[in-house]
């Protein structure tokens, strides 16, 4: 298969969504062990500290005012996405919530047309709609669990759309780890602001500390993978590979929470996989101009 920026972007997106889903599973396993604000504050602070140590002197490199504005917008959008998502996750199975979140590839791709001027070809739009049809087979509108939690999930979709489109506006010299650091700091700040309204601080036991450490590692992988993917490939090609997170969520739901998918769910997952393979094969066979270096990855 011929390599291209789009295929690299697709691989980064799959890796990022897998990492994000594992992070979400750790957060769900934390359950009510601590308030959500404390979890987000500790996780965001750990991400910020780790990446600050990794970047070291690179933090002193000048970054333009425009890029700082974009990074702050991304951080605010990510904080909103996290709060909407985890509020919904407290009342929905992980696989169902992940399925609702798969409306984001369609939202991102369609928003990229007016915002970024990227036209969406018929083949790519067909693949996105096919994947969305698979998602609808899984969640089956009208089934139990639809209501306010789904509205919260759609709020997260809107925030994710803003976050991912903002990534395209970053200058090529802005390193992805710096973008992830600012994002983590924004989520930590949102937790600190809400913490006074969610009760007192809860001491961590061994299990909670281990889950918190795991979700921190996974969320860094998720931030980095998705940010790099959106900067690497075309939005209309890369965005549908967010569907990989749904498949991982189904597997994790079975393994960790004992929620085995029914036949329509498995059929829907099959449709999602088929549309992803169709998109990959179509891209691999498409003639393309000479590749350009990936910006800022």
C-alpha positions as CSV (number, residue, x, y, z in Angstrom):
1,X,0.0,0.0,0.0
2,X,1.4,3.4,-1.0
3,X,2.2,5.7,1.9
4,X,0.8,9.2,2.0
5,X,0.1,11.9,4.5
6,X,-3.5,10.8,4.6
7,X,-2.6,7.2,5.5
8,X,-0.2,8.4,8.2
9,X,-3.0,10.6,9.5
10,X,-5.4,7.7,9.5
11,X,-2.9,5.6,11.5
12,X,-2.4,8.4,14.0
13,X,-6.2,8.8,14.4
14,X,-6.7,5.1,15.1
15,X,-3.9,5.1,17.6
16,X,-5.3,8.3,19.2
17,X,-8.8,7.0,19.4
18,X,-7.7,3.7,20.9
19,X,-5.7,5.5,23.5
20,X,-8.6,7.9,24.3
21,X,-11.1,5.0,24.7
22,X,-8.8,3.2,27.1
23,X,-8.5,6.4,29.1
24,X,-12.3,6.7,29.2
25,X,-12.5,3.2,30.4
26,X,-10.2,4.0,33.3
27,X,-12.2,7.1,34.1
28,X,-15.4,5.0,34.1
29,X,-13.8,2.4,36.4
30,X,-13.0,5.2,38.8
31,X,-16.7,5.7,39.1
32,X,-17.7,7.6,42.3
33,X,-14.3,7.1,43.9
34,X,-13.7,10.8,43.6
35,X,-15.5,13.8,42.2
36,X,-15.2,14.4,38.5
37,X,-13.6,17.8,39.1
38,X,-10.8,16.2,41.2
39,X,-10.2,13.5,38.5
40,X,-9.9,16.1,35.7
41,X,-7.8,18.4,37.8
42,X,-5.3,15.7,38.8
43,X,-5.1,14.1,35.4
44,X,-4.7,17.5,33.6
45,X,-2.1,18.6,36.1
46,X,-0.1,15.4,35.6
47,X,-0.3,15.8,31.8
48,X,0.9,19.4,32.1
49,X,3.8,18.5,34.5
50,X,5.0,15.5,32.5
51,X,5.1,17.3,29.2
52,X,6.7,20.4,30.7
53,X,9.5,18.2,31.9
54,X,9.8,16.5,28.5
55,X,9.8,19.8,26.5
56,X,12.2,21.5,28.8
57,X,14.0,24.3,27.0
58,X,11.7,24.0,24.0
59,X,9.0,25.8,26.1
60,X,11.2,29.0,25.7
61,X,10.8,28.9,21.9
62,X,8.7,31.9,20.7
63,X,5.1,31.1,19.7
64,X,3.1,33.7,17.8
65,X,0.0,35.4,19.4
66,X,-2.2,33.8,16.8
67,X,-1.0,30.2,17.6
68,X,-1.4,30.9,21.3
69,X,-5.0,32.0,20.7
70,X,-5.7,28.8,18.7
71,X,-4.2,26.6,21.5
72,X,-6.3,28.4,24.1
73,X,-9.4,27.9,22.0
74,X,-8.5,24.2,21.7
75,X,-8.0,23.9,25.4
76,X,-11.4,25.5,26.2
77,X,-13.1,23.2,23.7
78,X,-11.4,20.1,25.1
79,X,-12.4,21.1,28.6
80,X,-16.0,21.4,27.5
81,X,-15.8,18.1,25.6
82,X,-14.4,16.3,28.7
83,X,-17.1,17.6,31.0
84,X,-20.0,16.8,28.7
85,X,-18.5,13.4,27.9
86,X,-17.9,12.3,31.5
87,X,-21.3,13.6,32.7
88,X,-22.9,11.4,30.1
89,X,-20.6,8.5,30.8
90,X,-21.8,8.3,34.4
91,X,-25.3,7.4,33.0
92,X,-24.5,5.5,29.8
93,X,-22.5,2.4,28.9
94,X,-19.1,3.2,27.4
95,X,-19.9,1.6,24.0
96,X,-23.3,3.4,23.7
97,X,-21.7,6.8,24.5
98,X,-18.8,6.1,22.1
99,X,-21.4,5.3,19.4
100,X,-23.1,8.6,19.9
101,X,-19.7,10.4,19.7
102,X,-19.2,8.9,16.2
103,X,-21.4,11.7,14.9
104,X,-18.2,13.8,15.2
105,X,-16.6,12.6,11.9
106,X,-19.6,13.8,10.0
107,X,-19.7,17.1,11.9
108,X,-16.0,17.7,11.5
109,X,-16.0,16.9,7.8
110,X,-19.0,19.0,7.0
111,X,-17.7,21.9,9.1
112,X,-14.4,21.7,7.3
113,X,-16.1,22.7,4.1
114,X,-17.1,26.2,5.0
115,X,-14.4,26.8,7.7
116,X,-11.3,25.4,5.9
117,X,-12.5,25.4,2.3
118,X,-11.9,21.6,2.0
119,X,-14.4,20.2,-0.4
120,X,-15.8,16.7,0.4
121,X,-15.9,14.3,-2.5
122,X,-18.8,11.9,-3.1
123,X,-16.8,8.8,-2.1
124,X,-15.7,10.3,1.2
125,X,-19.1,11.5,2.0
126,X,-20.6,8.1,1.2
127,X,-18.0,6.5,3.5
128,X,-18.9,8.9,6.4
129,X,-22.6,8.3,5.9
130,X,-22.0,4.6,5.8
131,X,-20.1,4.7,9.0
132,X,-22.8,6.8,10.6
133,X,-25.4,4.2,9.5
134,X,-23.4,1.6,11.3
135,X,-23.4,3.8,14.4
136,X,-27.2,4.1,14.2
137,X,-27.5,0.3,14.1
138,X,-25.6,0.2,17.3
139,X,-27.4,2.9,19.3
140,X,-30.9,2.5,17.7
141,X,-32.6,5.9,18.3
142,X,-35.6,5.5,20.6
143,X,-34.0,2.8,22.7
144,X,-33.5,3.0,26.4
145,X,-30.8,5.4,27.5
146,X,-31.7,8.2,25.0
147,X,-32.4,11.5,26.5
148,X,-30.4,14.0,28.6
149,X,-27.2,11.9,28.5
150,X,-27.3,11.9,24.7
151,X,-27.8,15.6,24.7
152,X,-24.6,15.9,26.8
153,X,-22.8,13.6,24.4
154,X,-23.9,15.8,21.5
155,X,-22.5,18.8,23.4
156,X,-19.2,16.9,23.5
157,X,-19.4,16.3,19.8
158,X,-19.8,20.0,19.2
159,X,-16.7,20.8,21.4
160,X,-14.7,18.1,19.7
161,X,-15.5,19.6,16.3
162,X,-14.2,23.0,17.4
163,X,-11.1,21.4,18.9
164,X,-10.1,19.4,15.9
165,X,-10.8,22.1,13.3
166,X,-8.7,24.5,15.4
167,X,-5.8,22.1,15.1
168,X,-5.6,22.8,11.4
169,X,-5.0,26.5,12.0
170,X,-1.8,26.0,14.0
171,X,1.5,27.1,12.4
172,X,3.8,24.3,11.2
173,X,6.5,25.2,13.8
174,X,4.3,24.7,16.8
175,X,5.2,21.3,18.3
176,X,2.4,18.9,19.0
177,X,3.6,18.2,22.6
178,X,3.2,21.9,23.4
179,X,-0.4,21.8,22.1
180,X,-1.1,18.8,24.3
181,X,0.5,20.5,27.3
182,X,-1.8,23.6,26.9
183,X,-4.8,21.3,26.4
184,X,-4.0,19.4,29.6
185,X,-3.6,22.6,31.5
186,X,-6.9,23.9,30.3
187,X,-8.7,20.7,31.5
188,X,-6.9,20.9,34.8
189,X,-8.0,24.5,35.2
190,X,-11.7,23.6,34.5
191,X,-11.5,20.9,37.3
192,X,-10.0,23.4,39.7
193,X,-12.8,26.0,39.0
194,X,-15.5,23.4,39.5
195,X,-14.0,21.6,42.5
196,X,-15.3,23.9,45.2
197,X,-18.9,23.1,44.1
198,X,-18.4,19.3,44.1
199,X,-17.6,18.7,47.7
200,X,-14.3,18.1,49.5
201,X,-11.1,16.5,48.3
202,X,-11.1,12.7,48.4
203,X,-7.9,10.8,49.4
204,X,-6.7,8.3,46.8
205,X,-6.5,4.6,47.6
206,X,-4.1,2.3,45.6
207,X,-6.7,1.3,43.0
208,X,-7.8,4.9,42.3
209,X,-4.2,6.1,42.1
210,X,-3.4,3.3,39.6
211,X,-6.4,4.1,37.4
212,X,-5.6,7.8,37.5
213,X,-2.0,7.1,36.4
214,X,-3.3,4.9,33.6
215,X,-5.8,7.4,32.3
216,X,-3.1,10.1,32.4
217,X,-0.8,8.0,30.2
218,X,-3.6,7.0,27.8
219,X,-5.1,10.6,27.5
220,X,-1.6,11.9,26.5
221,X,-1.5,9.3,23.8
222,X,-5.0,10.3,22.7
223,X,-4.3,14.0,22.6
224,X,-1.1,13.6,20.8
225,X,-2.4,11.1,18.2
226,X,-5.5,13.0,17.3
227,X,-3.8,16.4,17.2
228,X,-1.1,15.1,14.9
229,X,-3.6,13.3,12.8
230,X,-5.7,16.4,12.2
231,X,-2.5,18.4,11.3
232,X,-1.2,15.6,9.0
233,X,-4.0,14.5,6.7
234,X,-7.0,16.0,5.0
235,X,-9.9,16.4,7.4
236,X,-12.4,14.7,5.2
237,X,-10.2,11.6,5.0
238,X,-8.8,11.4,8.5
239,X,-12.0,12.2,10.5
240,X,-13.9,9.0,9.7
241,X,-11.2,7.0,11.4
242,X,-12.5,8.2,14.7
243,X,-14.9,5.3,14.3
244,X,-12.1,3.0,15.5
245,X,-12.8,4.3,19.0
246,X,-16.3,2.7,18.9
247,X,-14.8,-0.8,18.0
248,X,-12.3,-0.5,20.9
249,X,-15.1,0.6,23.2
250,X,-17.1,-2.5,22.4
251,X,-14.2,-4.8,23.1
252,X,-13.3,-2.9,26.3
253,X,-17.0,-3.0,27.4
254,X,-17.0,-6.8,27.1
255,X,-13.6,-7.3,28.8
256,X,-13.8,-4.8,31.6
257,X,-17.5,-4.2,32.3
258,X,-19.2,-7.4,31.0
259,X,-21.5,-5.5,28.6
260,X,-21.6,-8.0,25.6
261,X,-23.0,-6.4,22.4
262,X,-26.2,-7.8,20.8
263,X,-26.6,-8.7,17.1
264,X,-27.5,-5.2,15.8
265,X,-24.5,-3.8,17.6
266,X,-22.2,-6.4,16.0
267,X,-23.7,-5.7,12.6
268,X,-23.3,-2.0,13.0
269,X,-19.6,-2.5,14.1
270,X,-19.2,-4.6,10.9
271,X,-20.5,-1.7,8.8
272,X,-18.1,0.7,10.5
273,X,-15.2,-1.5,9.8
274,X,-16.2,-2.0,6.1
275,X,-16.5,1.8,5.5
276,X,-13.0,2.3,7.1
277,X,-11.5,-0.4,4.8
278,X,-13.3,1.1,1.8
279,X,-11.8,4.5,2.6
280,X,-8.3,3.1,3.0
281,X,-8.4,1.1,-0.2
282,X,-9.7,4.1,-2.1
283,X,-7.0,6.4,-0.8
284,X,-4.3,3.8,-1.5
285,X,-5.3,3.6,-5.2
286,X,-5.7,7.3,-5.8
287,X,-3.0,9.1,-7.8
288,X,-1.5,11.9,-5.7
289,X,1.1,14.6,-6.1
290,X,4.5,14.3,-4.5
291,X,4.2,14.3,-0.7
292,X,5.0,17.2,1.5
293,X,6.6,17.1,4.9
294,X,4.1,16.9,7.8
295,X,3.8,20.2,9.7
296,X,4.6,20.3,13.4
297,X,4.1,16.6,14.1
